[in-house]
Amino acid sequence: MKTFLFLATILLISACSTPPNPAVKVNNLADRYVETFFTTFPELAAMVGAPDLYPEKLSDRSFTALKQWEATENQLLDELNAIDRNALNGMPESITYGFLRELLEASIGVRTCRMELWKVSPTYTGWQNELPFAFSSLPIETEGQRDNLYQRLTQLPRFIRAETINLKEGIRLGYTAPKTGVEAVIGQMDALLSTPADESPFASFGKQDFPEFHERLTALVEMEINPAIAEYRDYLQNEYLSNARIEVGANALPDGDSCYKASTRFHITSILSAETIHQMGLDQMEKIQQQLSEIGERSFGTSDPAEVLRIVKEDPKYRFSSREEIIQMAEEVTERAEAALPNWFGKVPEMTVEVVPYPSYQEKNAPLGQALFSSRDEKSVGQYIINTYEPETQSKSFVESLSFHEAHPGHLFQMYVAKAGAEIHPITSYFFLSGFGEGWALYTERLAEEMGLYTSDVSRVGWLASEAHRSARLVVDSGMHAMGWTRQESIDYLAQYTTLTPNQTVAETDRYIAAPGQATSYMVGALEILNLRSEAEQALGEAFDIKAFHDLVLEDGTIPLAMLQKKVRGWIEKNK
């Protein structure tokens, strides 16, 4: 018996001393990251099509929970760095390795901003904007699913009060949000509180199909959620606002320069100085002005780019008359683009896309549009959300390029393709890296011209105005966060060089203030994809296959730009 135990022990030691397969270790780490992330932030799972492991829970945003998550990130990165990356060459796990490393390093780096201490945001990063979309992604077909959503909503007051605690600590440590953003959020809280409880975004589920459930939610809003919102609103108005900072840039924060460097690296997935970003925007703007001048001579009787923009922005014949007209045009453009996809992409998965407006309490401060990808009862649904606020002030010129960007062949198409990928770990479809993701969406606005999807020079002006908008983002984002620009300077620059309405220039500026660096990812990423395509076309000549190139770019999800560059150049060498 003793001999058997000894031999068993020797065998066990021998087995344990054999290093695990590096590919297995990488996949295990990616599994742990996904599981721990959606355990920590469970309400975000359904928004990205990930398994909803704890459908009855809402995340804990307390300092204790945050420190636990940070410790997990640190441990995962240490274990990942211990793996020999060269052992993964030519394997799908090399993509998983690079993607996970980017997620961890960027997240750890951006901690210097201490965003949790000053997160009073009127845009998509604010809880009042993020959570309604997260809740709307959840299925409610069964009684169990409805109970899960109800339980999740009962935790919202705790969530909101944790935000207040974080803000108080931020004041103590010298981290506060800009005053203009705080004032905008107070306005959003007022709008939420003035909305009838049965129409609240936190009670808007199942009104027609499950009236009893809707009544339960309405009572919850009246008795618990709205009082918590009122407490938060009063705290912002009566205590926080007087402590809010006047300066809008991240460089006004403690260690603010490091914050902006980390933020641009987080969103772009490469390292560029604020000065480089700023100059890149100015250079691109100059090129776009020339293109606008050429279209102006052809179709608008002027070569002055500013006058061309003024015409499409202000002439009543180029404006909408109703919210319904905006939705209808967006739907028609999306359908037309989807029909053209097989001519430009080899892999076109089955897709469902819904065009919907922003909720009324959000729309004034919301961007032009956005894409959301969720799973309902195991069916993937893409939502293209478009801003229909004050339609009579909105130019028709922007809808085609925006639809290509948000739906097809942009964000939603890219998300569907990533989800359909079989070989790569699903982590690459659950998490979004802006440098690639926003770069791809902006690239597709230009691609749409090659695809013959723009129907008029009015829409082409809208496309170039969109490119001008993204170029302007490089200028104003770096300007405000690193070069001392004021909020008004950003608003004025956007008004001069884009077709944004006065309200949109304000909303966009407040978005850039609330999320430093995010707006820079669009143009930087698009230029990288365009440069790689140009390299491939020149190197391969007639052998270049646009479908194969697009499939290659999209197949692994939103990977870091450096990884995309390496992959495309490897593909070029292989196909020469």
C-alpha positions, -999 to +999 in steps of 0.1 A: +000+000+000+028+024+009+046+015-023+015+024-043+011+057-026+047+066-032+044+057-069+012+077-072+029+107-055+058+105-079+034+103-109+015+133-096+047+154-090+058+145-125+025+155-140+024+187-121+060+196-132+051+194-169+044+229-181+009+234-193+004+240-230+009+278-236-022+279-258-043+263-231-029+287-205-039+317-227-074+304-232-078+297-195-067+333-187-091+347-213-119+325-197-110+339-163-110+375-175-144+371-192-160+353-162-146+378-136-154+408-157-190+399-161-192+388-125-180+422-115-201+441-140-229+416-147-254+441-164-230+446-193-230+410-204-262+411-224-252+443-241-223+426-259-238+391-264-219+375-236-234+349-212-253+366-185-239+347-155-257+366-128-289+380-144-303+391-111-274+412-101-262+448-107-225+457-103-211+470-071-192+503-078-179+507-043-141+513-037-138+478-021-153+461-052-131+483-075-099+473-056-109+436-060-113+440-097-079+459-100-062+431-081-077+406-105-064+426-135-029+427-119-028+390-113-040+381-148-014+404-164+014+388-143+003+353-154+000+364-190+034+380-190+049+347-178+038+329-210+062+327-239+044+346-266+067+332-293+053+297-285+020+309-299+032+320-333+008+309-360-019+299-335-053+315-329-042+319-293-016+345-304-045+368-312-061+360-278-028+367-260-023+401-277-060+411-272-060+402-235-027+419-229-040+451-245-071+451-224-052+446-192-023+470-199-046+498-211-070+494-182-042+494-156-026+524-173-057+545-173-062+541-136-041+572-132-072+592-143-093+580-113-124+582-134-145+567-107-139+598-086-154+623-111-177+604-133-205+629-137-211+625-174-240+637-196-230+614-224-228+576-229-203+571-200-229+583-174-248+557-155-281+573-164-273+567-201-255+534-199-279+515-176-312+519-195-295+505-226-281+476-205-315+468-191-332+471-225-309+443-237-323+418-213-349+392-222-382+392-204-401+365-221-403+341-191-414+348-155-378+340-143-363+365-167-387+392-155-379+384-119-342+387-127-347+421-142-368+433-113-342+421-088-315+439-108-335+471-107-340+469-070-303+474-066-302+506-086-306+529-055-276+513-040-257+517-072-266+554-074-256+561-037-222+544-044-217+570-071-223+598-046-198+583-022-172+581-049-178+617-059-174+629-023-141+611-021-131+627-054-136+661-039-114+652-009-086+641-032-089+669-058-107+650-086-139+667-098-159+668-130-162+700-151-190+723-140-207+723-174-210+686-174-225+686-139-251+712-150-260+690-179-264+659-157-286+679-133-308+687-163-310+650-172-319+641-136-347+668-137-359+652-170-359+618-155-378+629-124-404+648-144-411+618-165-442+598-154-431+568-135-448+544-159-428+559-187-394+560-169-366+542-188-363+520-157-400+509-160-405+508-197-403+470-201-433+448-209-459+476-209-480+459-236-472+422-232-467+420-194-488+447-178-485+433-142-448+432-145-448+468-158-469+478-128-444+463-104-416+482-121-436+514-120-442+510-083-404+503-078-396+535-097-420+556-076-410+542-042-373+535-045-356+545-078-369+580-082-361+590-046-325+578-051-323+598-083-337+628-064-310+624-037-283+622-064-297+652-082-299+673-050-264+663-040-251+675-074-270+708-072-265+716-035-230+703-028-211+691-058-216+719-083-198+744-061-168+721-060-168+713-098-138+725-118-140+753-143-112+739-165-125+712-188-093+694-197-079+663-181-047+682-175-065+701-148-066+668-127-039+656-104-013+641-128-035+652-156-009+650-184-003+613-176-041+608-176-044+621-211-015+600-224-030+569-208-064+577-221-053+581-257-033+549-255-063+532-240-086+542-268-063+543-298-043+512-288-011+529-298+011+556-283+009+591-299+017+624-283-010+651-279+010+673-303+011+645-330-027+639-326-034+676-329-013+681-360-027+650-376-062+665-372-051+698-388-035+680-418-065+659-424-088+689-422-068+706-449-072+677-473-110+675-466-114+712-472-100+707-507-124+678-514-153+700-502-142+727-525-143+704-555-178+692-547-189+727-541-178+738-576-196+708-591-229+710-573-234+741-551-220+770-571-191+778-548-156+766-541-157+779-505-158+749-481-174+769-454-202+780-477-208+745-489-212+733-453-235+763-446-257+755-476-263+718-466-266+727-429-289+757-432-309+755-464-344+743-454-347+720-484-319+699-469-335+696-435-359+671-420-395+679-412-402+651-386-386+625-364-402+598-384-385+611-416-351+606-399-359+570-389-373+562-423-342+575-441-319+556-418-338+524-423-337+527-461-300+535-462-293+505-439-312+481-460-295+493-492-261+489-476-268+454-464-278+444-500-244+455-513-223+437-487-217+404-507-199+424-534-173+436-510-171+409-483-166+372-485-182+365-451-217+380-446-235+365-416-272+366-409-280+399-392-309+417-375-307+455-372-333+477-356-332+515-361-345+533-330-344+568-316-327+579-283-350+580-253-365+615-249-346+623-217-312+615-233-316+630-268-306+666-261-272+655-248-268+624-270-244+620-299-257+617-335-259+580-332-245+548-318-245+510-322-255+484-296-252+447-300-271+425-276-285+390-273-322+384-266-332+348-260-300+337-277-308+357-308-283+385-317-299+419-322-281+450-335-295+484-326-287+514-346-297+543-324-301+577-341-307+611-326-341+626-338-339+656-315-353+688-331-355+673-366-362+706-383-326+717-373-309+686-386-294+683-421-303+653-442-267+653-454-254+632-424-278+602-424-262+582-451-226+583-438-239+579-402-258+548-412-228+533-429-207+540-398-231+526-372-248+498-391-235+484-424-207+480-432-196+497-400-201+488-363-229+464-364-216+444-394-182+442-378-198+430-345-218+403-363-187+391-382-167+390-350-194+370-332-195+345-361-157+338-359-152+303-348-115+299-341-108+329-319-117+331-283-150+350-279-132+377-257-124+395-290-161+398-297-172+408-262-148+437-258-144+467-280-111+484-288-118+518-302-087+522-323-098+494-345-135+495-340-140+532-346-113+532-372-131+505-391-165+523-389-149+556-402-131+536-430-164+523-441-178+558-447-151+562-473-156+526-486-193+534-491-183+559-519-165+530-537-195+508-532-217+534-549-239+539-519-240+577-517-270+589-536-262+626-540-235+653-535-255+665-505-248+631-488-212+633-500-208+666-483-223+649-452-196+622-455-168+647-459-183+667-430-183+635-410-146+631-418-141+667-410-159+660-377-135+632-369-105+653-379-118+681-357-120+656-328-083+652-330-078+689-328-103+698-301-098+667-279-061+672-277-067+710-275-089+708-245-072+680-226-035+689-233-032+724-248-054+746-226-084+750-250-117+761-235-150+744-240-161+774-262-131+771-285-141+735-292-177+744-298-166+772-322-142+750-341-168+723-346-193+749-358-169+762-383-157+730-398-187+706-396-224+704-403-232+698-366-262+719-353-255+743-324-269+717-299-248+690-314-216+710-311-223+714-274-232+677-269-202+665-288-179+688-269-193+677-236-188+641-247-151+647-254-147+664-220-163+634-202-143+607-220-107+620-227-090+605-257-119+584-270-128+607-298-092+605-312-095+568-320-117+572-351-094+590-375-062+574-363-077+539-367-092+547-401-059+561-415-041+529-403-066+507-421-064+528-453-026+528-452-025+490-448-049+486-477-027+508-498+003+487-489-015+456-499-028+470-532+007+482-542+024+450-532-001+426-547-012+445-578-039+426-597-037+398-572-052+420-545-087+408-535-108+434-517-131+407-503-102+387-489-086+419-474-119+429-457-124+394-443-088+394-430-092+427-413-125+417-396-121+381-387-105+385-353-126+413-338-114+447-327-077+438-322-050+464-313-037+483-343-002+470-340-015+434-343-036+444-373-005+458-389+015+427-383-013+404-396-019+424-428+018+426-436+021+389-430-008+383-454+009+405-480+041+385-478+022+352-481+003+363-512+031+380-532 
